[in-house]
Amino acid sequence: MAYVISDECLSCGSCESVCPNEAIAEGDGKYEIDPEKCIECGSCADTCPVSAISQE
């Protein structure tokens, strides 16, 4: 189950820099996770300052 980023995202970019698989990119108004690249490690969720990332 890949991780997803909710609308609570502040677009701070902290999650993008910790993703070991480069699965996170800036999208339209918030960051987005590519489910094909996500390895479900949880690094992004641990880094998010507003807890906007969770498992789908």
C-alpha positions, 0 to 999 in steps of 0.5 A, spaced: 500 500 500 503 506 497 503 512 501 499 518 499 499 526 501 493 529 503 490 536 502 493 538 508 500 538 505 504 545 506 508 544 499 514 545 504 518 539 500 521 536 506 518 529 504 521 529 497 528 530 500 528 524 504 525 519 499 530 514 497 526 512 491 525 519 488 517 517 488 515 524 491 515 530 486 511 537 486 504 537 484 499 542 483 498 545 489 501 540 493 506 534 493 504 527 490 507 520 491 508 516 485 505 509 487 509 505 482 515 508 485 513 508 492 517 502 496 512 504 503 518 505 507 515 511 511 520 516 511 516 521 508 511 520 513 516 521 519 518 527 516 512 531 514 511 537 519 503 537 519 502 529 518 499 530 511 502 523 509 499 516 510 498 509 507 493 509 502 
